[in-house]
Amino acid sequence: MSNRALLEVIALDVEDAVAAQAGGADRLEMVTDIAADGLSPSRETFAAIRAAVDIPLRVMLRRTDGFAAGDLAGLVETARGLRAEGADEFVLGFLGAEGGPDLAAVEAVAAELDGCRWTFHRAIDRAPDRDQLRKALAELPGLDTYLTAGSAAGVDEGLPVLLAEAARAGEPGYGARILVGGGLALRHLPELRAAGIDAFHIGGAARPEGWDRPVSAAAVAEWRGALG
């Protein structure tokens, strides 16, 4: 069995996607409007990227900035449209007014996904009780990953949390894979890898010239090389 780590890169368009795959990305997280922390792409953008690359795509289900679900019927409709276009992996995460998971919203969207695999994104880093959130979501169909920095402030602060959660792998609520992202730097990798974490997510790190420039295949290749 290979111990190759998974490298996921944020892609906004076809140019990003092609460069990320060329650099060695294993999977893309597809979003639009990064100024709003990443919203759902259009069906047309998904279709264009799907045609341009052959690595897995996880597609964001999010229609508004922040971590509230907002228009739930609209979200379900977005999920339905993307699935009709061929999307089969997703990213989502909604919190209620008190900061805990919005189970009604997550369950409604997960039901529309009908068993497709999905990531609960960094909303977990805003939840007051991560353990409660994990246990509340543990039985939802398709949930296989948490994208997390361990802290809303990023990996520098969240590292102890990430290491502690990795040590609980397999316990109730801790079966999903940890995908580390959010202020992740190359210097964090040795300690995270030593803890058994094997999935990493980059956005800005794949764009050394900033978000108004496309993904750099060379930057992705540097991460691929560091991960082995």
C-alpha positions as CSV (number, residue, x, y, z in Angstrom):
1,M,0.0,0.0,0.0
2,S,1.4,3.4,-1.0
3,N,1.9,6.0,1.7
4,R,1.8,8.8,-1.0
5,A,0.0,11.8,0.5
6,L,-2.9,13.5,-1.2
7,L,-2.4,17.0,-2.5
8,E,-5.5,19.0,-3.2
9,V,-5.3,22.4,-4.9
10,I,-7.9,25.1,-5.2
11,A,-8.9,25.8,-8.9
12,L,-11.0,28.7,-10.0
13,D,-10.9,28.0,-13.8
14,V,-9.5,25.8,-16.5
15,E,-6.1,27.5,-16.5
16,D,-5.7,26.8,-12.7
17,A,-6.9,23.2,-13.2
18,V,-4.5,22.4,-16.0
19,A,-1.5,23.9,-14.1
20,A,-2.4,22.1,-10.9
21,Q,-2.6,18.8,-12.6
22,A,0.7,19.4,-14.4
23,G,2.4,20.2,-11.1
24,G,1.2,16.9,-9.6
25,A,-2.0,17.7,-7.7
26,D,-4.1,14.6,-6.9
27,R,-7.4,16.4,-6.6
28,L,-8.9,19.9,-7.1
29,E,-11.3,21.8,-5.0
30,M,-13.4,23.8,-7.4
31,V,-14.7,27.2,-6.2
32,T,-15.5,30.6,-7.6
33,D,-15.3,34.1,-5.9
34,I,-12.3,33.5,-3.6
35,A,-13.0,37.0,-2.1
36,A,-16.0,35.4,-0.5
37,D,-13.9,32.4,0.7
38,G,-15.1,30.3,-2.2
39,L,-18.6,29.8,-3.6
40,S,-20.1,27.2,-5.9
41,P,-18.8,27.4,-9.5
42,S,-21.3,27.4,-12.4
43,R,-22.2,24.2,-14.2
44,E,-20.4,25.6,-17.2
45,T,-17.2,26.1,-15.3
46,F,-17.4,22.7,-13.8
47,A,-18.0,21.1,-17.2
48,A,-15.0,23.0,-18.8
49,I,-12.7,21.9,-16.0
50,R,-13.9,18.3,-16.0
51,A,-13.2,18.2,-19.8
52,A,-9.7,19.7,-19.3
53,V,-8.3,17.4,-16.5
54,D,-8.6,13.8,-15.5
55,I,-8.0,14.1,-11.7
56,P,-10.9,14.1,-9.2
57,L,-12.8,17.3,-8.6
58,R,-14.4,18.3,-5.3
59,V,-16.9,21.0,-5.9
60,M,-17.9,23.6,-3.4
61,L,-21.5,23.9,-2.4
62,R,-21.8,27.4,-0.9
63,R,-23.8,30.3,-2.2
64,T,-23.0,33.1,0.3
65,D,-20.0,34.3,2.3
66,G,-19.9,33.1,5.9
67,F,-20.9,29.7,7.3
68,A,-24.7,29.9,7.4
69,A,-26.5,27.8,4.8
70,G,-28.6,30.7,3.6
71,D,-31.0,29.8,0.8
72,L,-31.2,26.0,1.5
73,A,-33.5,25.3,-1.5
74,G,-31.1,27.2,-3.7
75,L,-28.2,25.1,-2.3
76,V,-30.0,21.9,-3.0
77,E,-30.8,23.1,-6.5
78,T,-27.1,23.9,-7.1
79,A,-26.1,20.5,-5.9
80,R,-28.7,18.9,-8.2
81,G,-27.4,20.9,-11.2
82,L,-23.8,20.1,-10.6
83,R,-24.6,16.4,-10.2
84,A,-26.5,16.5,-13.4
85,E,-23.4,17.9,-15.0
86,G,-21.4,14.9,-13.7
87,A,-20.0,16.2,-10.4
88,D,-19.6,13.3,-7.9
89,E,-17.5,14.8,-5.1
90,F,-18.3,17.9,-3.1
91,V,-17.3,20.3,-0.3
92,L,-19.7,21.8,2.1
93,G,-20.2,22.9,5.8
94,F,-22.8,24.9,7.5
95,L,-23.0,26.3,11.1
96,G,-26.1,27.4,13.0
97,A,-26.5,30.6,14.9
98,E,-24.8,29.2,18.0
99,G,-21.8,28.0,16.0
100,G,-22.7,24.3,16.1
101,P,-23.3,22.3,12.9
102,D,-26.5,23.2,11.1
103,L,-27.7,19.6,10.9
104,A,-30.8,20.3,9.0
105,A,-28.9,22.1,6.2
106,V,-26.1,19.5,6.0
107,E,-28.5,16.6,6.0
108,A,-30.7,18.2,3.3
109,V,-27.7,18.7,1.0
110,A,-26.2,15.3,1.8
111,A,-29.5,13.7,0.9
112,E,-29.3,15.4,-2.5
113,L,-25.8,14.1,-2.9
114,D,-27.1,10.6,-2.5
115,G,-24.0,8.9,-1.2
116,C,-21.4,11.0,-3.2
117,R,-18.3,11.6,-1.2
118,W,-17.8,15.0,0.4
119,T,-15.6,17.1,2.6
120,F,-16.8,19.1,5.6
121,H,-14.8,22.3,5.2
122,R,-13.2,24.7,7.6
123,A,-16.5,25.6,9.2
124,I,-15.2,23.1,11.8
125,D,-12.5,25.6,12.7
126,R,-15.3,28.1,13.7
127,A,-17.3,25.6,15.8
128,P,-17.1,26.1,19.6
129,D,-17.0,22.3,20.1
130,R,-15.2,20.3,17.4
131,D,-15.7,17.0,19.1
132,Q,-19.5,17.6,19.3
133,L,-19.6,18.6,15.6
134,R,-17.7,15.5,14.5
135,K,-19.9,13.2,16.5
136,A,-23.1,14.9,15.3
137,L,-22.0,14.4,11.6
138,A,-20.4,11.0,12.0
139,E,-23.2,8.9,10.5
140,L,-24.0,11.1,7.5
141,P,-23.6,9.3,4.2
142,G,-20.7,10.3,2.0
143,L,-18.7,12.3,4.6
144,D,-15.1,11.1,4.3
145,T,-13.0,14.2,5.0
146,Y,-12.6,17.3,7.2
147,L,-10.7,20.2,5.7
148,T,-9.2,21.9,8.8
149,A,-6.3,24.0,10.1
150,G,-7.1,23.0,13.7
151,S,-7.9,26.7,14.3
152,A,-9.7,29.6,12.6
153,A,-6.4,31.4,12.8
154,G,-4.6,28.8,10.7
155,V,-2.2,25.8,11.1
156,D,0.4,27.7,13.2
157,E,-2.1,27.9,16.0
158,G,-4.1,24.8,15.2
159,L,-1.2,22.3,15.0
160,P,-1.7,20.9,18.5
161,V,-5.4,20.3,17.7
162,L,-4.6,18.6,14.4
163,L,-2.1,16.3,16.1
164,A,-4.5,15.4,18.9
165,E,-7.3,14.6,16.4
166,A,-5.0,12.5,14.2
167,A,-4.2,10.5,17.3
168,R,-7.9,9.7,17.7
169,A,-8.3,8.2,14.2
170,G,-10.9,5.5,14.2
171,E,-12.7,6.7,17.4
172,P,-16.4,7.6,17.0
173,G,-16.5,10.9,15.0
174,Y,-12.9,10.5,14.0
175,G,-13.2,8.1,11.1
176,A,-13.0,10.8,8.4
177,R,-9.7,11.7,6.8
178,I,-8.0,14.9,8.0
179,L,-7.2,17.2,5.1
180,V,-5.0,20.0,6.4
181,G,-5.4,23.5,4.9
182,G,-5.5,27.1,6.0
183,G,-2.2,28.8,6.5
184,L,-0.4,25.6,5.7
185,A,3.3,26.0,5.0
186,L,6.0,23.5,3.8
187,R,7.6,23.7,7.3
188,H,4.5,22.1,8.8
189,L,4.7,19.0,6.7
190,P,7.3,16.9,8.7
191,E,5.4,17.1,12.0
192,L,2.0,16.5,10.3
193,R,3.3,13.5,8.3
194,A,4.9,12.0,11.4
195,A,1.5,12.1,13.1
196,G,0.0,10.0,10.2
197,I,-1.8,12.9,8.4
198,D,-1.7,12.2,4.7
199,A,-3.8,14.8,3.0
200,F,-3.0,18.5,2.3
201,H,-4.8,21.4,0.7
202,I,-3.3,24.5,-0.7
203,G,-4.7,27.7,-2.3
204,G,-2.6,30.7,-1.9
205,A,0.6,28.6,-1.7
206,A,-0.1,27.4,-5.3
207,R,-0.2,31.1,-6.4
208,P,3.1,32.8,-5.3
209,E,2.1,35.9,-7.3
210,G,-1.2,36.2,-5.6
211,W,-4.9,35.3,-6.1
212,D,-5.2,37.5,-9.2
213,R,-2.7,35.2,-11.0
214,P,-3.2,31.6,-12.0
215,V,-2.0,28.5,-10.2
216,S,1.8,27.9,-10.7
217,A,2.6,24.4,-11.8
218,A,6.1,24.9,-10.4
219,A,4.7,25.8,-7.0
220,V,2.4,22.8,-6.9
221,A,5.4,20.6,-8.0
222,E,7.4,21.9,-5.0
223,W,4.7,20.7,-2.7
224,R,4.3,17.4,-4.5
225,G,8.1,16.9,-4.1
226,A,8.0,17.8,-0.4
227,L,5.2,15.3,0.2
228,G,6.8,12.5,-1.7
